[in-house]
């Protein structure tokens, strides 16, 4: 019998490869009439305010970002920039090769799966288009809950939707947003993914000095949940 009844995953840097802002973000800055480096600086320092969802819709949030950057684009430009930013964030998102096989393997073993992500408005909009979408039993987004990790509200929301106790759940993340400590405080077991590509990952409020379990690949989740499982071989494109 599996050791856990559910495995809950972080998204960026965990189910996806390392994330950095790509060239497509420059077009968003141009649409807003804002220097690219200024926009990036504002986006970085306001991440948790934006990811909390408390600034309103995607358009209202981007308008607030423009105020912080000292630019005042037209409503038409803001709407175009919202669409541009959606495309840019989507372009930065590349699922790990093992993400789908691992999620499918968990569900085949009767283990439920979920996502808990600190994110802005873009991820909830494009996640349904990703191959992992039908393999997730629950999805908890900070921008919708109104809280960011390590707030226990996100973890407990996932548990409520699964109708499971935190002790029945394993949480897996790369360690951004103090998420592993947050999962533990909520009553879950936590494991940190330390895949080699994460050395260049864009991360905020990283977990320092993590002394808990460490995984070098998502495939190790299956063995952690069910020690008798055979390793998954993932094709490299």
N, CA, C and O of each residue as an XYZ file, in Angstrom:
948
protein
N       0.855     -1.202      0.000
C       0.000      0.000      0.000
C       0.886      1.246      0.000
O       1.859      1.301      0.752
N       0.570      2.257     -0.834
C       1.383      3.486     -0.862
C       1.460      4.151      0.506
O       0.528      4.059      1.305
N       2.578      4.821      0.768
C       2.787      5.491      2.049
C       1.924      6.733      2.206
O       1.607      7.132      3.326
N       1.540      7.352      1.081
C       0.725      8.571      1.112
C      -0.502      8.378      0.235
O      -0.472      7.624     -0.737
N      -1.562      9.056      0.583
C      -2.777      8.988     -0.221
C      -2.813     10.050     -1.311
O      -3.607      9.959     -2.247
N      -1.952     11.057     -1.189
C      -1.885     12.111     -2.207
C      -0.494     12.708     -2.239
O       0.207     12.741     -1.228
N      -0.100     13.182     -3.416
C       1.138     13.944     -3.578
C       0.765     15.290     -4.183
O       0.116     15.358     -5.227
N       1.182     16.354     -3.517
C       0.905     17.715     -3.956
C       2.198     18.346     -4.437
O       3.215     18.289     -3.745
N       2.166     18.941     -5.610
C       3.358     19.473     -6.250
C       3.308     20.991     -6.373
O       2.248     21.577     -6.595
N       4.462     21.610     -6.225
C       4.677     22.970     -6.696
C       4.652     22.920     -8.225
O       4.770     21.841     -8.806
N       4.503     24.060     -8.876
C       4.484     24.057    -10.346
C       5.807     24.518    -10.940
O       6.564     23.705    -11.471
N       6.095     25.821    -10.855
C       7.279     26.365    -11.513
C       8.555     25.826    -10.857
O       8.769     26.001     -9.658
N       9.392     25.174    -11.655
C      10.642     24.618    -11.154
C      10.500     23.231    -10.580
O      11.497     22.599    -10.228
N       9.264     22.740    -10.479
C       9.039     21.391     -9.958
C       8.423     20.522    -11.046
O       9.062     19.586    -11.525
N       7.200     20.818    -11.436
C       6.629     20.125    -12.590
C       7.183     20.691    -13.893
O       7.102     20.050    -14.941
N       7.747     21.896    -13.822
C       8.398     22.484    -15.000
C       9.908     22.488    -14.817
O      10.422     22.301    -13.714
N      10.588     22.702    -15.905
C      12.035     22.918    -15.852
C      12.302     24.309    -15.272
O      11.380     25.087    -15.026
N      13.573     24.595    -15.064
C      13.990     25.897    -14.562
C      13.342     27.018    -15.368
O      13.235     26.929    -16.591
N      12.914     28.066    -14.680
C      12.235     29.187    -15.327
C      13.081     30.449    -15.241
O      13.587     30.800    -14.174
N      13.229     31.123    -16.371
C      13.795     32.462    -16.441
C      12.926     33.261    -17.404
O      12.324     32.698    -18.319
N      12.862     34.565    -17.197
C      12.054     35.373    -18.116
C      12.721     35.420    -19.483
O      13.878     35.820    -19.613
N      11.970     35.004    -20.497
C      12.501     34.977    -21.854
C      12.344     36.307    -22.575
O      11.861     37.293    -22.019
N      12.770     36.298    -23.834
C      12.773     37.520    -24.640
C      11.375     38.076    -24.882
O      11.222     39.273    -25.124
N      10.352     37.225    -24.820
C       8.990     37.678    -25.109
C       8.515     38.752    -24.136
O       7.616     39.526    -24.464
N       9.109     38.810    -22.940
C       8.689     39.816    -21.961
C       9.048     41.241    -22.406
O       8.434     42.207    -21.954
N      10.038     41.366    -23.286
C      10.425     42.712    -23.749
C       9.268     43.374    -24.497
O       9.077     44.587    -24.404
N       8.498     42.577    -25.238
C       7.385     43.139    -25.999
C       6.327     43.696    -25.059
O       5.701     44.711    -25.365
N       6.120     43.046    -23.919
C       5.181     43.563    -22.929
C       5.620     44.939    -22.456
O       4.808     45.858    -22.359
N       6.907     45.078    -22.163
C       7.442     46.367    -21.715
C       7.260     47.437    -22.799
O       6.906     48.578    -22.502
N       7.503     47.059    -24.036
C       7.360     48.018    -25.135
C       5.914     48.483    -25.264
O       5.661     49.668    -25.479
N       4.975     47.567    -25.135
C       3.558     47.932    -25.225
C       3.162     48.922    -24.136
O       2.299     49.776    -24.341
N       3.807     48.795    -22.971
C       3.490     49.670    -21.839
C       4.288     50.968    -21.857
O       4.064     51.851    -21.029
N       5.230     51.084    -22.812
C       6.076     52.277    -22.863
C       7.014     52.349    -21.679
O       7.308     53.430    -21.170
N       7.486     51.185    -21.243
C       8.310     51.102    -20.035
C       9.645     50.446    -20.380
O       9.656     49.443    -21.093
N      10.768     50.977    -19.898
C      12.048     50.292    -20.107
C      11.981     48.869    -19.557
O      11.439     48.642    -18.476
N      12.525     47.926    -20.293
C      12.424     46.526    -19.905
C      13.014     46.257    -18.527
O      12.432     45.514    -17.737
N      14.167     46.856    -18.232
C      14.793     46.595    -16.933
C      13.973     47.187    -15.790
O      13.957     46.641    -14.687
N      13.291     48.304    -16.054
C      12.421     48.892    -15.029
C      11.235     47.985    -14.748
O      10.869     47.766    -13.594
N      10.634     47.457    -15.816
C       9.494     46.556    -15.630
C       9.909     45.309    -14.853
O       9.193     44.875    -13.950
N      11.053     44.736    -15.194
C      11.530     43.537    -14.496
C      11.769     43.831    -13.021
O      11.430     43.018    -12.161
N      12.353     44.994    -12.725
C      12.622     45.356    -11.325
C      11.322     45.459    -10.537
O      11.243     45.001     -9.397
N      10.305     46.061    -11.144
C       9.027     46.194    -10.457
C       8.360     44.825    -10.294
O       7.820     44.518     -9.232
N       8.399     44.018    -11.331
C       7.802     42.682    -11.248
C       8.467     41.858    -10.144
O       7.788     41.150     -9.400
N       9.775     41.949    -10.041
C      10.495     41.174     -9.024
C      10.114     41.602     -7.611
O       9.849     40.758     -6.755
N      10.087     42.900     -7.366
C       9.868     43.355     -5.986
C       8.400     43.333     -5.573
O       8.087     43.473     -4.391
N       7.499     43.157     -6.536
C       6.071     43.122     -6.200
C       5.469     41.729     -6.398
O       4.247     41.582     -6.434
N       6.312     40.717     -6.525
C       5.790     39.387     -6.869
C       4.692     38.927     -5.921
O       3.622     38.511     -6.366
N       4.946     38.998     -4.626
C       3.966     38.455     -3.681
C       2.693     39.300     -3.607
O       1.611     38.771     -3.353
N       2.817     40.592     -3.826
C       1.608     41.411     -3.889
C       0.748     40.992     -5.076
O      -0.474     40.897     -4.967
N       1.395     40.743     -6.203
C       0.652     40.347     -7.401
C       0.115     38.922     -7.294
O      -1.012     38.641     -7.703
N       0.941     38.016     -6.734
C       0.543     36.612     -6.630
C      -0.545     36.390     -5.586
O      -1.186     35.339     -5.574
N      -0.758     37.361     -4.720
C      -1.822     37.231     -3.726
C      -3.207     37.426     -4.342
O      -4.212     37.034     -3.749
N      -3.260     38.028     -5.523
C      -4.538     38.280     -6.177
C      -5.305     39.456     -5.608
O      -6.415     39.746     -6.054
N      -4.727     40.142     -4.625
C      -5.460     41.202     -3.939
C      -5.506     42.510     -4.719
O      -6.167     43.463     -4.308
N      -4.797     42.551     -5.851
C      -4.793     43.766     -6.672
C      -5.876     43.742     -7.739
O      -6.021     44.692     -8.509
N      -6.633     42.656     -7.783
C      -7.736     42.585     -8.741
C      -7.409     41.756     -9.967
O      -6.569     40.858     -9.916
N      -8.070     42.060    -11.060
C      -7.932     41.307    -12.299
C      -6.532     41.461    -12.880
O      -5.722     42.241    -12.378
N      -6.258     40.713    -13.940
C      -4.960     40.823    -14.616
C      -4.729     42.248    -15.123
O      -3.616     42.768    -15.030
N      -5.769     42.874    -15.653
C      -5.623     44.242    -16.157
C      -5.392     45.218    -15.010
O      -4.534     46.096    -15.106
N      -6.150     45.070    -13.930
C      -5.982     45.967    -12.787
C      -4.595     45.802    -12.168
O      -3.973     46.780    -11.753
N      -4.117     44.565    -12.109
C      -2.793     44.306    -11.549
C      -1.706     44.936    -12.404
O      -0.772     45.541    -11.877
N      -1.821     44.796    -13.729
C      -0.803     45.365    -14.603
C      -0.868     46.889    -14.583
O       0.165     47.551    -14.689
N      -2.048     47.446    -14.451
C      -2.165     48.902    -14.325
C      -1.457     49.368    -13.057
O      -0.783     50.398    -13.069
N      -1.602     48.623    -11.969
C      -0.920     48.948    -10.708
C       0.598     48.846    -10.892
O       1.338     49.684    -10.377
N       1.062     47.835    -11.616
C       2.494     47.689    -11.904
C       2.989     48.915    -12.670
O       4.073     49.427    -12.391
N       2.207     49.379    -13.624
C       2.598     50.563    -14.399
C       2.739     51.779    -13.494
O       3.663     52.575    -13.662
N       1.834     51.928    -12.540
C       1.939     53.040    -11.592
C       3.246     52.949    -10.811
O       3.911     53.959    -10.584
N       3.612     51.729    -10.399
C       4.858     51.537     -9.665
C       6.069     51.868    -10.529
O       7.098     52.321    -10.027
N       5.933     51.637    -11.833
C       7.038     51.899    -12.760
C       7.053     53.336    -13.267
O       8.001     53.745    -13.939
N       6.006     54.112    -12.951
C       5.955     55.507    -13.369
C       5.556     55.708    -14.804
O       5.911     56.721    -15.406
N       4.812     54.750    -15.385
C       4.330     54.905    -16.757
C       2.808     54.841    -16.741
O       2.207     54.260    -15.837
N       2.190     55.454    -17.764
C       0.726     55.567    -17.768
C       0.182     55.255    -19.164
O      -0.232     56.158    -19.890
N       0.187     53.984    -19.528
C      -0.298     53.589    -20.857
C      -1.814     53.686    -20.967
O      -2.518     53.784    -19.962
N      -2.299     53.657    -22.187
C      -3.740     53.689    -22.433
C      -4.362     52.354    -22.034
O      -3.656     51.364    -21.845
N      -5.675     52.335    -21.908
C      -6.375     51.092    -21.603
C      -6.134     50.045    -22.690
O      -5.982     48.859    -22.396
N      -6.101     50.488    -23.938
C      -5.852     49.572    -25.050
C      -4.470     48.940    -24.918
O      -4.305     47.740    -25.139
N      -3.479     49.756    -24.557
C      -2.112     49.242    -24.409
C      -2.030     48.248    -23.251
O      -1.338     47.235    -23.345
N      -2.733     48.539    -22.167
C      -2.722     47.625    -21.015
C      -3.346     46.288    -21.396
O      -2.822     45.233    -21.036
N      -4.457     46.324    -22.121
C      -5.100     45.070    -22.540
C      -4.174     44.268    -23.444
O      -4.075     43.048    -23.320
N      -3.499     44.962    -24.351
C      -2.553     44.268    -25.229
C      -1.384     43.694    -24.438
O      -0.892     42.607    -24.740
N      -0.947     44.431    -23.427
C       0.175     43.968    -22.607
C      -0.221     42.769    -21.748
O       0.603     41.887    -21.505
N      -1.464     42.726    -21.288
C      -1.939     41.561    -20.531
C      -1.852     40.302    -21.398
O      -1.383     39.256    -20.947
N      -2.311     40.418    -22.647
C      -2.245     39.282    -23.566
C      -0.795     38.913    -23.869
O      -0.448     37.735    -23.953
N       0.048     39.934    -24.031
C       1.458     39.697    -24.293
C       2.133     38.989    -23.130
O       2.925     38.068    -23.327
N       1.814     39.427    -21.914
C       2.413     38.797    -20.735
C       1.948     37.344    -20.592
O       2.732     36.474    -20.214
N       0.701     37.093    -20.887
C       0.198     35.714    -20.862
C       1.031     34.838    -21.800
O       1.451     33.745    -21.423
N       1.267     35.318    -23.016
C       2.051     34.547    -23.982
C       3.490     34.371    -23.502
O       4.089     33.313    -23.694
N       4.043     35.414    -22.876
C       5.430     35.356    -22.422
C       5.608     34.345    -21.289
O       6.559     33.564    -21.298
N       4.704     34.357    -20.324
C       4.792     33.404    -19.208
C       4.589     31.981    -19.723
O       5.268     31.049    -19.292
N       3.653     31.830    -20.645
C       3.436     30.494    -21.237
C       4.687     30.029    -21.973
O       5.041     28.853    -21.907
N       5.351     30.931    -22.666
C       6.559     30.556    -23.401
C       7.691     30.142    -22.461
O       8.547     29.340    -22.835
N       7.697     30.686    -21.248
C       8.729     30.340    -20.271
C       8.476     28.983    -19.613
O       9.346     28.460    -18.917
N       7.300     28.416    -19.828
C       6.868     27.214    -19.121
C       7.127     25.972    -19.960
O       6.523     25.791    -21.017
N       8.032     25.112    -19.485
C       8.349     23.854    -20.167
C       8.242     22.724    -19.151
O       9.026     22.659    -18.205
N       7.292     21.855    -19.342
C       7.121     20.743    -18.412
C       8.348     19.842    -18.410
O       8.988     19.642    -19.442
N       8.661     19.310    -17.258
C       9.718     18.302    -17.190
C       9.273     17.060    -17.964
O       8.086     16.736    -18.002
N      10.235     16.369    -18.578
C       9.907     15.172    -19.345
C       9.205     14.128    -18.491
O       8.356     13.383    -18.980
N       9.565     14.078    -17.209
C       9.007     13.049    -16.334
C       7.702     13.468    -15.661
O       7.106     12.659    -14.949
N       7.237     14.702    -15.859
C       6.055     15.180    -15.139
C       4.822     14.332    -15.436
O       4.163     13.857    -14.511
N       4.506     14.139    -16.700
C       3.319     13.356    -17.061
C       3.461     11.901    -16.627
O       2.531     11.376    -16.015
N       4.583     11.212    -16.912
C       4.706      9.823    -16.460
C       4.590      9.660    -14.948
O       3.989      8.694    -14.477
N       5.155     10.589    -14.184
C       5.084     10.477    -12.725
C       3.656     10.685    -12.237
O       3.172      9.913    -11.410
N       2.982     11.704    -12.730
C       1.597     11.937    -12.324
C       0.713     10.758    -12.711
O      -0.135     10.328    -11.928
N       0.911     10.240    -13.913
C       0.126      9.083    -14.354
C       0.440      7.869    -13.489
O      -0.460      7.109    -13.131
N       1.718      7.685    -13.150
C       2.108      6.556    -12.321
C       1.493      6.622    -10.936
O       1.095      5.596    -10.384
N       1.411      7.814    -10.371
C       0.789      7.968     -9.060
C      -0.689      7.603     -9.115
O      -1.192      6.880     -8.254
N      -1.364      8.095    -10.108
C      -2.807      7.826    -10.198
C      -3.077      6.349    -10.477
O      -4.079      5.803    -10.013
N      -2.194      5.704    -11.228
C      -2.353      4.265    -11.470
C      -2.236      3.462    -10.169
O      -2.793      2.372    -10.043
N      -1.505      4.023     -9.214
C      -1.328      3.351     -7.920
C      -2.361      3.781     -6.886
O      -2.261      3.424     -5.712
N      -3.342      4.541     -7.325
C      -4.396      4.958     -6.424
C      -4.030      6.151     -5.559
O      -4.714      6.442     -4.577
N      -2.953      6.846     -5.916
C      -2.513      8.026     -5.172
C      -3.044      9.262     -5.880
O      -2.831      9.433     -7.080
N      -3.727     10.116     -5.149
C      -4.286     11.316     -5.750
C      -3.197     12.369     -5.924
O      -2.154     12.310     -5.273
N      -3.447     13.320     -6.796
C      -2.423     14.309     -7.135
C      -3.004     15.713     -7.093
O      -4.205     15.914     -7.275
N      -2.120     16.688     -6.847
C      -2.582     18.064     -6.819
C      -1.459     19.040     -7.052
O      -0.279     18.688     -7.044
N      -1.859     20.272     -7.260
C      -0.934     21.371     -7.534
C      -1.202     22.488     -6.538
O      -2.350     22.870     -6.312
N      -0.130     23.009     -5.944
C      -0.230     24.193     -5.090
C       0.811     25.178     -5.604
O       2.012     24.933     -5.486
N       0.361     26.278     -6.169
C       1.305     27.193     -6.822
C       1.118     28.639     -6.391
O       0.003     29.161     -6.386
N       2.227     29.279     -6.030
C       2.262     30.734     -5.977
C       2.322     31.199     -7.422
O       3.249     30.832     -8.145
N       1.369     31.988     -7.855
C       1.348     32.389     -9.266
C       0.494     33.627     -9.446
O      -0.309     33.982     -8.583
N       0.682     34.274    -10.579
C      -0.177     35.383    -10.966
C      -1.259     34.846    -11.916
O      -1.407     33.633    -12.063
N      -2.001     35.733    -12.550
C      -3.212     35.325    -13.271
C      -2.960     34.399    -14.456
O      -3.882     33.722    -14.910
N      -1.742     34.356    -14.960
C      -1.495     33.632    -16.203
C      -1.636     32.121    -16.049
O      -2.259     31.471    -16.889
N      -1.060     31.548    -14.976
C      -1.056     30.094    -14.845
C      -2.463     29.487    -14.810
O      -2.709     28.530    -15.545
N      -3.397     29.993    -13.995
C      -4.740     29.397    -14.033
C      -5.374     29.450    -15.426
O      -6.203     28.608    -15.769
N      -4.976     30.445    -16.222
C      -5.562     30.592    -17.555
C      -5.028     29.556    -18.536
O      -5.785     29.030    -19.352
N      -3.701     29.252    -18.466
C      -3.175     28.327    -19.468
C      -2.951     26.902    -18.972
O      -2.667     26.016    -19.779
N      -3.069     26.659    -17.683
C      -2.857     25.295    -17.195
C      -3.762     24.268    -17.879
O      -3.294     23.169    -18.177
N      -5.048     24.577    -18.144
C      -5.899     23.575    -18.805
C      -5.366     23.106    -20.153
O      -5.766     22.048    -20.639
N      -4.471     23.876    -20.763
C      -3.920     23.506    -22.066
C      -2.726     22.550    -21.946
O      -2.273     22.005    -22.953
N      -2.218     22.343    -20.739
C      -1.014     21.535    -20.540
C      -1.361     20.056    -20.377
O      -2.460     19.702    -19.951
N      -0.398     19.201    -20.725
C      -0.612     17.755    -20.683
C      -0.853     17.228    -19.273
O      -1.425     16.151    -19.107
N      -0.422     17.974    -18.254
C      -0.614     17.507    -16.878
C      -2.021     17.772    -16.357
O      -2.426     17.188    -15.352
N      -2.763     18.635    -17.021
C      -4.057     19.089    -16.490
C      -5.001     17.947    -16.128
O      -5.548     17.952    -15.025
N      -5.217     16.964    -17.010
C      -6.166     15.899    -16.663
C      -5.648     14.934    -15.605
O      -6.382     14.055    -15.154
N      -4.384     15.092    -15.205
C      -3.781     14.201    -14.217
C      -3.744     14.814    -12.826
O      -3.159     14.233    -11.912
N      -4.358     15.977    -12.654
C      -4.383     16.665    -11.361
C      -5.786     16.617    -10.773
O      -6.757     17.019    -11.415
N      -5.879     16.121     -9.544
C      -7.178     16.056     -8.874
C      -7.579     17.397     -8.285
O      -8.766     17.723     -8.246
N      -6.606     18.183     -7.824
C      -6.902     19.506     -7.269
C      -5.854     20.503     -7.749
O      -4.711     20.147     -8.033
N      -6.275     21.750     -7.830
C      -5.374     22.843     -8.227
C      -5.633     24.007     -7.285
O      -6.755     24.504     -7.193
N      -4.607     24.433     -6.597
C      -4.729     25.548     -5.662
C      -3.760     26.637     -6.111
O      -2.548     26.423     -6.153
N      -4.306     27.809     -6.449
C      -3.500     28.923     -6.940
C      -3.546     30.069     -5.935
O      -4.623     30.460     -5.485
N      -2.385     30.603     -5.587
C      -2.333     31.707     -4.627
C      -3.174     32.890     -5.086
O      -3.832     33.541     -4.275
N      -3.152     33.167     -6.375
C      -3.849     34.337     -6.904
C      -5.365     34.212     -6.714
O      -6.080     35.214     -6.732
N      -5.846     32.995     -6.535
C      -7.275     32.770     -6.303
C      -7.608     32.635     -4.820
O      -8.693     33.021     -4.385
N      -6.668     32.084     -4.044
C      -6.902     31.902     -2.611
C      -6.708     33.215     -1.848
O      -7.327     33.430     -0.805
N      -5.841     34.093     -2.376
C      -5.563     35.360     -1.699
C      -4.463     35.255     -0.671
O      -4.304     36.154      0.155
N      -3.705     34.188     -0.700
C      -2.570     33.964      0.202
C      -1.437     33.353     -0.599
O      -1.668     32.722     -1.630
N      -0.207     33.540     -0.125
C       0.961     32.930     -0.751
C       1.649     31.997      0.234
O       1.496     32.143      1.447
N       2.402     31.043     -0.287
C       3.202     30.172      0.553
C       4.181     31.042      1.357
O       4.657     32.058      0.850
N       4.478     30.660      2.580
C       4.166     29.389      3.252
C       2.881     29.414      4.072
O       2.740     28.616      4.999
N       1.951     30.296      3.765
C       0.701     30.368      4.515
C       0.010     28.998      4.482
O      -0.153     28.420      3.407
N      -0.394     28.477      5.635
C      -1.028     27.156      5.659
C      -2.341     27.089      4.906
O      -2.807     25.997      4.582
N      -2.951     28.231      4.618
C      -4.243     28.229      3.936
C      -4.193     27.491      2.600
O      -5.155     26.817      2.231
N      -3.084     27.610      1.872
C      -2.996     26.967      0.566
C      -2.948     25.452      0.711
O      -3.652     24.735     -0.001
N      -2.122     24.966      1.627
C      -1.985     23.523      1.820
C      -3.287     22.914      2.340
O      -3.714     21.850      1.894
N      -3.902     23.605      3.283
C      -5.135     23.092      3.878
C      -6.298     23.142      2.894
O      -7.212     22.319      2.962
N      -6.262     24.103      1.983
C      -7.291     24.155      0.942
C      -7.216     22.907      0.066
O      -8.241     22.326     -0.290
N      -5.993     22.502     -0.278
C      -5.826     21.285     -1.078
C      -6.334     20.069     -0.324
O      -7.001     19.212     -0.903
N      -6.026     19.989      0.958
C      -6.478     18.853      1.772
C      -7.996     18.795      1.847
O      -8.584     17.718      1.745
N      -8.628     19.940      2.022
C     -10.089     19.969      2.096
C     -10.707     19.468      0.795
O     -11.671     18.702      0.805
N     -10.144     19.909     -0.315
C     -10.710     19.497     -1.606
C     -10.510     18.006     -1.853
O     -11.326     17.364     -2.514
N      -9.423     17.460     -1.320
C      -9.162     16.026     -1.454
C      -9.870     15.203     -0.381
O      -9.953     13.978     -0.473
N     -10.383     15.903      0.645
C     -10.990     15.252      1.811
C      -9.983     14.315      2.483
O     -10.298     13.176      2.829
N      -8.757     14.832      2.658
C      -7.678     14.094      3.308
C      -7.073     14.941      4.420
O      -7.163     16.169      4.397
N      -6.463     14.282      5.383
C      -5.710     14.976      6.422
C      -4.334     15.336      5.885
O      -3.814     14.619      5.030
N      -3.719     16.426      6.358
C      -2.369     16.778      5.904
C      -1.366     15.640      6.063
O      -0.478     15.483      5.225
N      -1.491     14.854      7.109
C      -0.551     13.760      7.352
C      -0.602     12.701      6.259
O       0.330     11.908      6.124
N      -1.679     12.679      5.478
C      -1.818     11.701      4.394
C      -1.163     12.179      3.104
O      -1.168     11.462      2.104
N      -0.598     13.389      3.120
C      -0.109     14.022      1.888
C       1.405     14.251      1.907
O       1.985     14.610      2.932
N       2.016     14.036      0.764
C       3.415     14.396      0.518
C       3.427     15.657     -0.328
O       2.687     15.757     -1.306
N       4.266     16.623      0.042
C       4.417     17.840     -0.745
C       5.807     17.844     -1.373
O       6.793     17.553     -0.697
N       5.891     18.170     -2.658
C       7.163     18.201     -3.386
C       7.328     19.563     -4.046
O       6.452     20.008     -4.789
N       8.445     20.222     -3.776
C       8.716     21.527     -4.377
C      10.195     21.809     -4.453
O      11.004     21.097     -3.858
N      10.554     22.859     -5.193
C      11.966     23.223     -5.334
C      12.464     24.070     -4.173
O      13.668     24.302     -4.061
N      11.567     24.541     -3.303
C      11.986     25.279     -2.116
C      11.755     26.765     -2.173
O      12.110     27.474     -1.231
N      11.165     27.272     -3.259
C      10.839     28.691     -3.306
C       9.722     29.025     -2.340
O       8.916     28.162     -1.991
N       9.669     30.278     -1.905
C       8.596     30.781     -1.033
C       8.521     30.066      0.313
O       7.471     30.050      0.954
N       9.649     29.467      0.745
C       9.640     28.740      2.027
C       8.545     27.673      2.035
O       7.963     27.373      3.076
N       8.277     27.110      0.862
C       7.137     26.207      0.711
C       7.276     24.895      1.472
O       6.274     24.330      1.912
N       8.493     24.403      1.634
C       8.682     23.116      2.304
C       8.406     23.237      3.800
O       7.732     22.393      4.392
N       8.936     24.295      4.397
C       8.643     24.563      5.801
C       7.148     24.791      5.994
O       6.559     24.340      6.976
N       6.544     25.499      5.037
C       5.109     25.743      5.111
C       4.315     24.451      5.089
O       3.361     24.290      5.849
N       4.711     23.521      4.209
C       4.017     22.235      4.131
C       4.152     21.454      5.429
O       3.189     20.853      5.907
N       5.343     21.468      5.991
C       5.556     20.772      7.257
C       4.706     21.376      8.371
O       4.098     20.650      9.158
N       4.667     22.677      8.434
C       3.878     23.337      9.478
C       2.388     23.046      9.328
O       1.638     23.050     10.304
N       1.977     22.793      8.092
C       0.573     22.445      7.848
C       0.294     20.985      8.184
O      -0.862     20.562      8.189
N       1.342     20.211      8.464
C       1.163     18.824      8.857
C       1.513     17.799      7.805
O       1.265     16.609      7.995
N       2.093     18.245      6.680
C       2.464     17.335      5.601
C       3.911     16.876      5.733
O       4.694     17.466      6.477
N       4.257     15.828      5.010
C       5.650     15.464      4.784
C       6.105     16.234      3.552
O       5.349     16.360      2.588
N       7.335     16.754      3.571
C       7.821     17.555      2.446
C       9.138     17.008      1.911
O       9.951     16.472      2.664
N       9.337     17.147      0.621
C      10.580     16.738     -0.031
C      10.978     17.819     -1.023
O      10.130     18.399     -1.701
N      12.268     18.081     -1.099
C      12.780     19.136     -1.981
C      13.360     18.543     -3.261
O      14.180     17.625     -3.215
N      12.929     19.073     -4.401
C      13.502     18.682     -5.684
C      14.736     19.527     -5.946
O      14.676     20.756     -5.901
N      15.856     18.868     -6.220
C      17.115     19.588     -6.477
C      17.679     19.192     -7.829
O      18.879     18.939     -7.942
N      16.840     19.131     -8.859
C      17.293     18.785    -10.203
C      18.385     19.756    -10.647
O      18.338     20.933    -10.290
N      19.373     19.284    -11.422
C      20.517     20.120    -11.810
C      20.150     21.446    -12.467
O      20.834     22.447    -12.257
N      19.077     21.467    -13.260
C      18.722     22.691    -13.975
C      18.260     23.813    -13.054
O      18.214     24.971    -13.469
N      17.918     23.485    -11.808
C      17.383     24.496    -10.896
C      18.433     25.489    -10.415
O      18.095     26.469     -9.751
N      19.697     25.250    -10.739
C      20.746     26.206    -10.365
C      20.477     27.578    -10.975
O      20.874     28.595    -10.408
N      19.809     27.615    -12.121
C      19.518     28.889    -12.774
C      18.067     29.311    -12.679
O      17.626     30.188    -13.421
N      17.320     28.699    -11.777
C      15.881     28.944    -11.677
C      15.580     30.295    -11.021
O      16.236     30.681    -10.053
N      14.582     31.009    -11.556
C      14.130     32.256    -10.953
C      13.277     31.912     -9.741
O      12.230     31.279     -9.880
N      13.712     32.321     -8.558
C      13.010     31.929     -7.340
C      12.966     33.098     -6.377
O      13.888     33.913     -6.335
N      11.890     33.181     -5.599
C      11.729     34.226     -4.589
C      11.658     33.568     -3.215
O      11.048     32.512     -3.050
N      12.290     34.208     -2.233
C      12.230     33.747     -0.841
C      12.573     32.262     -0.737
O      11.799     31.468     -0.203
N      13.742     31.905     -1.254
C      14.152     30.504     -1.293
C      14.356     29.918      0.100
O      14.784     30.602      1.030
N      14.038     28.643      0.212
C      14.238     27.892      1.455
C      15.732     27.692      1.660
O      16.404     27.130      0.795
N      16.258     28.140      2.786
C      17.683     27.983      3.087
C      17.874     26.937      4.170
O      17.081     26.849      5.107
N      18.934     26.142      4.039
C      19.270     25.197      5.085
C      18.271     24.066      5.249
O      18.086     23.565      6.358
N      17.619     23.651      4.157
C      16.657     22.566      4.241
C      17.371     21.282      4.663
O      18.344     20.871      4.031
N      16.892     20.663      5.716
C      17.529     19.453      6.255
C      16.672     18.213      6.041
O      16.997     17.137      6.543
N      15.579     18.360      5.299
C      14.681     17.234      5.069
C      15.070     16.421      3.855
O      16.187     16.529      3.349
N      14.134     15.602      3.389
C      14.381     14.710      2.263
C      14.629     15.518      0.985
O      13.999     16.549      0.752
N      15.565     15.024      0.164
C      15.926     15.677     -1.093
C      15.780     14.671     -2.232
O      16.187     13.515     -2.106
N      15.199     15.118     -3.339
C      15.038     14.308     -4.539
C      15.800     14.970     -5.684
O      15.764     16.192     -5.825
N      16.476     14.189     -6.484
C      17.192     14.760     -7.625
C      16.394     14.674     -8.918
O      16.773     15.269     -9.927
N      15.281     13.929     -8.888
C      14.416     13.791    -10.055
C      12.995     13.537     -9.592
O      12.778     12.944     -8.535
N      12.030     13.982    -10.376
C      10.633     13.715    -10.043
C      10.337     12.220     -9.993
O       9.445     11.786     -9.262
N      11.076     11.435    -10.762
C      10.811     10.000    -10.776
C      10.993      9.371     -9.397
O      10.408      8.327     -9.108
N      11.803     10.005     -8.544
C      12.030      9.465     -7.209
C      10.784      9.583     -6.324
O      10.700      8.944     -5.275
N       9.828     10.396     -6.747
C       8.583     10.510     -5.987
C       7.871      9.165     -5.936
O       7.323      8.796     -4.897
N       7.870      8.435     -7.033
C       7.184      7.148     -7.072
C       7.791      6.168     -6.084
O       7.068      5.443     -5.400
N       9.096      6.144     -6.008
C       9.758      5.236     -5.067
C       9.496      5.671     -3.628
O       9.350      4.835     -2.736
N       9.439      6.974     -3.409
C       9.182      7.472     -2.057
C       7.772      7.108     -1.607
O       7.547      6.778     -0.442
N       6.828      7.170     -2.537
C       5.441      6.839     -2.221
C       5.241      5.329     -2.124
O       4.518      4.838     -1.256
N       5.892      4.604     -3.029
C       5.745      3.146     -3.096
C       7.127      2.539     -3.326
O       7.573      2.477     -4.471
N       7.818      2.091     -2.280
C       9.195      1.598     -2.396
C       9.368      0.451     -3.377
O      10.489      0.201     -3.822
N       8.298     -0.257     -3.731
C       8.422     -1.394     -4.632
C       8.347     -1.003     -6.104
O       8.455     -1.862     -6.979
N       8.164      0.287     -6.382
C       7.941      0.724     -7.752
C       9.212      0.628     -8.596
O      10.319      0.826     -8.095
N       9.038      0.322     -9.875
C      10.150      0.299    -10.825
C      10.400      1.721    -11.315
O       9.443      2.463    -11.537
N      11.681      2.128    -11.493
C      11.980      3.485    -11.978
C      11.373      3.729    -13.363
O      11.256      2.816    -14.181
N      10.992      4.981    -13.597
C      10.450      5.374    -14.905
C      11.590      5.819    -15.804
O      12.455      6.586    -15.382
N      11.594      5.346    -17.030
C      12.574      5.783    -18.021
C      11.899      6.818    -18.906
O      10.919      6.514    -19.587
N      12.413      8.026    -18.900
C      11.809      9.109    -19.694
C      12.676      9.408    -20.900
O      13.897      9.524    -20.796
N      12.018      9.531    -22.057
C      12.749      9.856    -23.283
C      13.261     11.288    -23.206
O      12.581     12.173    -22.688
N      14.449     11.505    -23.720
C      15.029     12.835    -23.780
C      14.893     13.357    -25.198
O      15.442     12.763    -26.126
N      14.158     14.477    -25.391
C      13.927     14.975    -26.751
C      15.207     15.507    -27.377
O      15.192     15.965    -28.519
